[in-house]
């Protein structure tokens, strides 16, 4: 039997019993020479060398070269001639060593090939919309439309494998540490958690809706009240918000909660988890303890609460030099910032005022001195983050300042160069604003762009990817919404205010630090967590500060505050993003590359045309009416 034109049951069942694979396309080595094997898979490439056919057969385990020789029966040659890329076939043959000079060291199976004796076409493929290669060059929508083809590529197969291995390593380690894996509901009550909920109408309760969980936050806290002191879940979460490279409408997080713990316990547990995951899946040893920065340190030194520490550029305070200098734009920013600070203080609100920040780019990092065009590109980046501009100057060969705004700082050159640790050829970038946060964030965005442009985030000297973890701690508990003239929770309303602020909670919310912590990896927020409020009275105080009266709090969160009346333990947790973790480990910048069936940039799936319309009968059952045309 050399070829079957079309296989139907029961013939298909008989064929598969005869040609069921005995090994995979990634398993054979030189020691297997002489063995008769059966392989099943897809035609990756076919080459016709004058009647000798080389067929590279692929499955998820690897690639094997198979050969139909010139002296093969004509029926077998005819079968080989018909093959096209992505035909699904089964073949039987004998393993043999490749001839001298034809060994492929780039393939694990590169020392052998399989001489084909029997071949069956299990199914044919139409002309492909794009080639299934190591990494597809097709556009995103085309890849997502034919995701089943895209998933056959070696890159996607490896990333999905890595995701599976990471998930297994998480479960293995968490279970060994005494955690229970407990599922929480998918249909829940809608509660405000910072993003819009996806709503599900109820047929049984007309006019009422379930919400899909943005996170299992409230339920995992209730599990702590219930006495399950170590909980975890690889949880599906849903947020109706704008998509971007590392965000999707539906995503997965490693949700964790613990009772009778403080911040140090949660941080140590997470460090242990990350150590186990990286050791088990990538063979890398992480530091036993990760670096720590307070939120304020991160903002002041890196202009971000998720700094990329794979490179060492830091922001410095240039305000004293600006005050003594003659550049009016800097002086105005500081003056306006001080006026705003004083006005806010009169209203009982603490703000930082204005700032001028500097960033020194060493000449040793630049292949050549930055041109005016390149500096303008950096300025455009700063303006995205609300900066009015980006000033600059350079350090000359003699150690003085030249170019840009240097003339406004005559007499301060030596002090500036010394304070900024600058040297000849270095570029000094300056951002100012009446709001200190804007100056920091804008220059932090410039820092991030420099890291990419100057390739400061690439592999280390050993050629391996670098993974720089850092804890960001001591976040502000509240932030003031000037448009609505009220306080809001900076993260969420269930965070424990650090003990030293309990007496001034209502009188000075702006100074309160929450027992919050974020884990940052290579410039991405990998995990966020906090110690939770377990005291019902303290929870009510926080509700009042953010404008939730007793009735509203009861309506939204009554089931949680009711549970807290019955001996709630101190507890805290964290939730690393699984998609983002695997994305970083795989060296990607979009979580679409590590999710089997993601949505596109418009939160739609071109493969199955989701979201789609439903028929009128379904709407009638749900007591819903669609007004206006479907988008």
JOBELMO-V6858 format. One record per backbone hydrogen bond with DSSP energy under -1.0 kcal/mol. CO is the residue of the C=O (numbers start at 1). NH is the residue of the N-H. Records with the same first field share a line. If there is no record, write none. Layout:
CO = NH / NH
//
This chain:
8 = 12
10 = 14
11 = 15
12 = 16
13 = 17
14 = 18
15 = 19
24 = 27
29 = 32
30 = 33
32 = 35
35 = 95
37 = 93
38 = 22 / 23
39 = 91
41 = 89
42 = 58
43 = 86
45 = 56
47 = 54
52 = 49
53 = 68
54 = 47
55 = 66
56 = 44 / 45
57 = 64
58 = 42
59 = 62
62 = 59
64 = 57
65 = 114
66 = 55
67 = 116
68 = 53
69 = 72
73 = 77
74 = 78
75 = 79
76 = 80
77 = 81
78 = 82
84 = 87
87 = 43
88 = 122 / 123
89 = 41
90 = 120
91 = 39
92 = 117 / 118
93 = 37
94 = 115
95 = 34
96 = 113
99 = 102
104 = 107
107 = 110
109 = 112
110 = 104
111 = 98
113 = 96
114 = 67
115 = 94
118 = 92
120 = 90
123 = 88
131 = 133
134 = 155
139 = 143
140 = 144
141 = 145
142 = 146
144 = 147
146 = 149 / 150
147 = 151
149 = 152
150 = 153
153 = 157
154 = 158
155 = 159
156 = 160
157 = 161
158 = 162
159 = 163
160 = 164
161 = 165
162 = 166
163 = 167
164 = 168
165 = 169
166 = 170
167 = 171
168 = 172
169 = 173
170 = 174
171 = 175
172 = 176
173 = 177
174 = 179
175 = 178
180 = 232
188 = 211
196 = 240
198 = 212
200 = 210
205 = 208
208 = 202
210 = 200
211 = 188
213 = 238
216 = 220
217 = 221
218 = 222
219 = 223
220 = 224
221 = 225
222 = 226
223 = 228
224 = 227
227 = 229
229 = 259
230 = 180
231 = 257
232 = 182
233 = 235 / 255
235 = 253
237 = 251
239 = 241
244 = 247
245 = 591
249 = 239
251 = 237
252 = 578 / 579
253 = 235 / 255
255 = 233
256 = 574
257 = 231
258 = 572
262 = 266
263 = 267
264 = 268
265 = 269
266 = 270
267 = 271
268 = 272
269 = 273
270 = 274
271 = 275
272 = 276
273 = 277
274 = 278
275 = 279
276 = 280
277 = 281
278 = 282 / 284
291 = 471
293 = 473
294 = 298
295 = 299
296 = 300
297 = 301
298 = 302 / 304
299 = 303
301 = 315
316 = 358
318 = 322
319 = 323
320 = 324
321 = 325
327 = 331
328 = 332
329 = 333
330 = 334
331 = 335
332 = 336
333 = 337
334 = 338
335 = 339
336 = 340
337 = 341
338 = 342
339 = 343
340 = 344
341 = 345
342 = 346
344 = 349
345 = 348
353 = 436
355 = 433
356 = 318
357 = 431
358 = 316
359 = 429
361 = 427
362 = 365
363 = 366
371 = 375
372 = 376
373 = 377
374 = 378
375 = 379
376 = 380
377 = 381
378 = 382
379 = 383
380 = 384
382 = 387
383 = 386
391 = 430
392 = 405
393 = 428
394 = 402
395 = 425
396 = 399
400 = 396
402 = 394
403 = 406
405 = 408
406 = 409
408 = 326
409 = 412
412 = 416
413 = 417
414 = 418
415 = 419
416 = 420
417 = 422
418 = 421
423 = 426
426 = 395
427 = 361
428 = 393
429 = 359
430 = 391
431 = 357
433 = 355
435 = 439
436 = 440
437 = 441
438 = 442
439 = 443
440 = 444
441 = 445
442 = 446
443 = 447
444 = 448
445 = 449
446 = 450
447 = 451
448 = 452
449 = 453
450 = 454
451 = 456
452 = 455
460 = 463
464 = 460
468 = 522
470 = 520
471 = 293
472 = 518
473 = 295
475 = 514
477 = 490
479 = 488
481 = 485 / 486
486 = 481
488 = 479
494 = 533
496 = 515
498 = 501
499 = 502
504 = 508
508 = 511
509 = 512
512 = 477
513 = 498
514 = 516
515 = 531
517 = 529
518 = 472
519 = 526 / 527
520 = 470
521 = 524
524 = 521
526 = 577
527 = 519
528 = 575
529 = 517
530 = 573
531 = 496
535 = 539
536 = 540
537 = 541
538 = 542
539 = 543
540 = 544
541 = 545
542 = 546
543 = 548
544 = 547
549 = 553
550 = 554
551 = 555
552 = 556
553 = 557
554 = 558
557 = 560 / 561
558 = 562
559 = 563
560 = 564
562 = 565
563 = 566
570 = 260
571 = 532
572 = 258
573 = 530
574 = 256
576 = 254
577 = 581
578 = 582
579 = 583
580 = 584
581 = 585
582 = 586
583 = 588
584 = 587
590 = 593
591 = 594
600 = 603
604 = 600
605 = 610
610 = 605
615 = 619
616 = 620
617 = 621
618 = 622
619 = 624
620 = 623
//
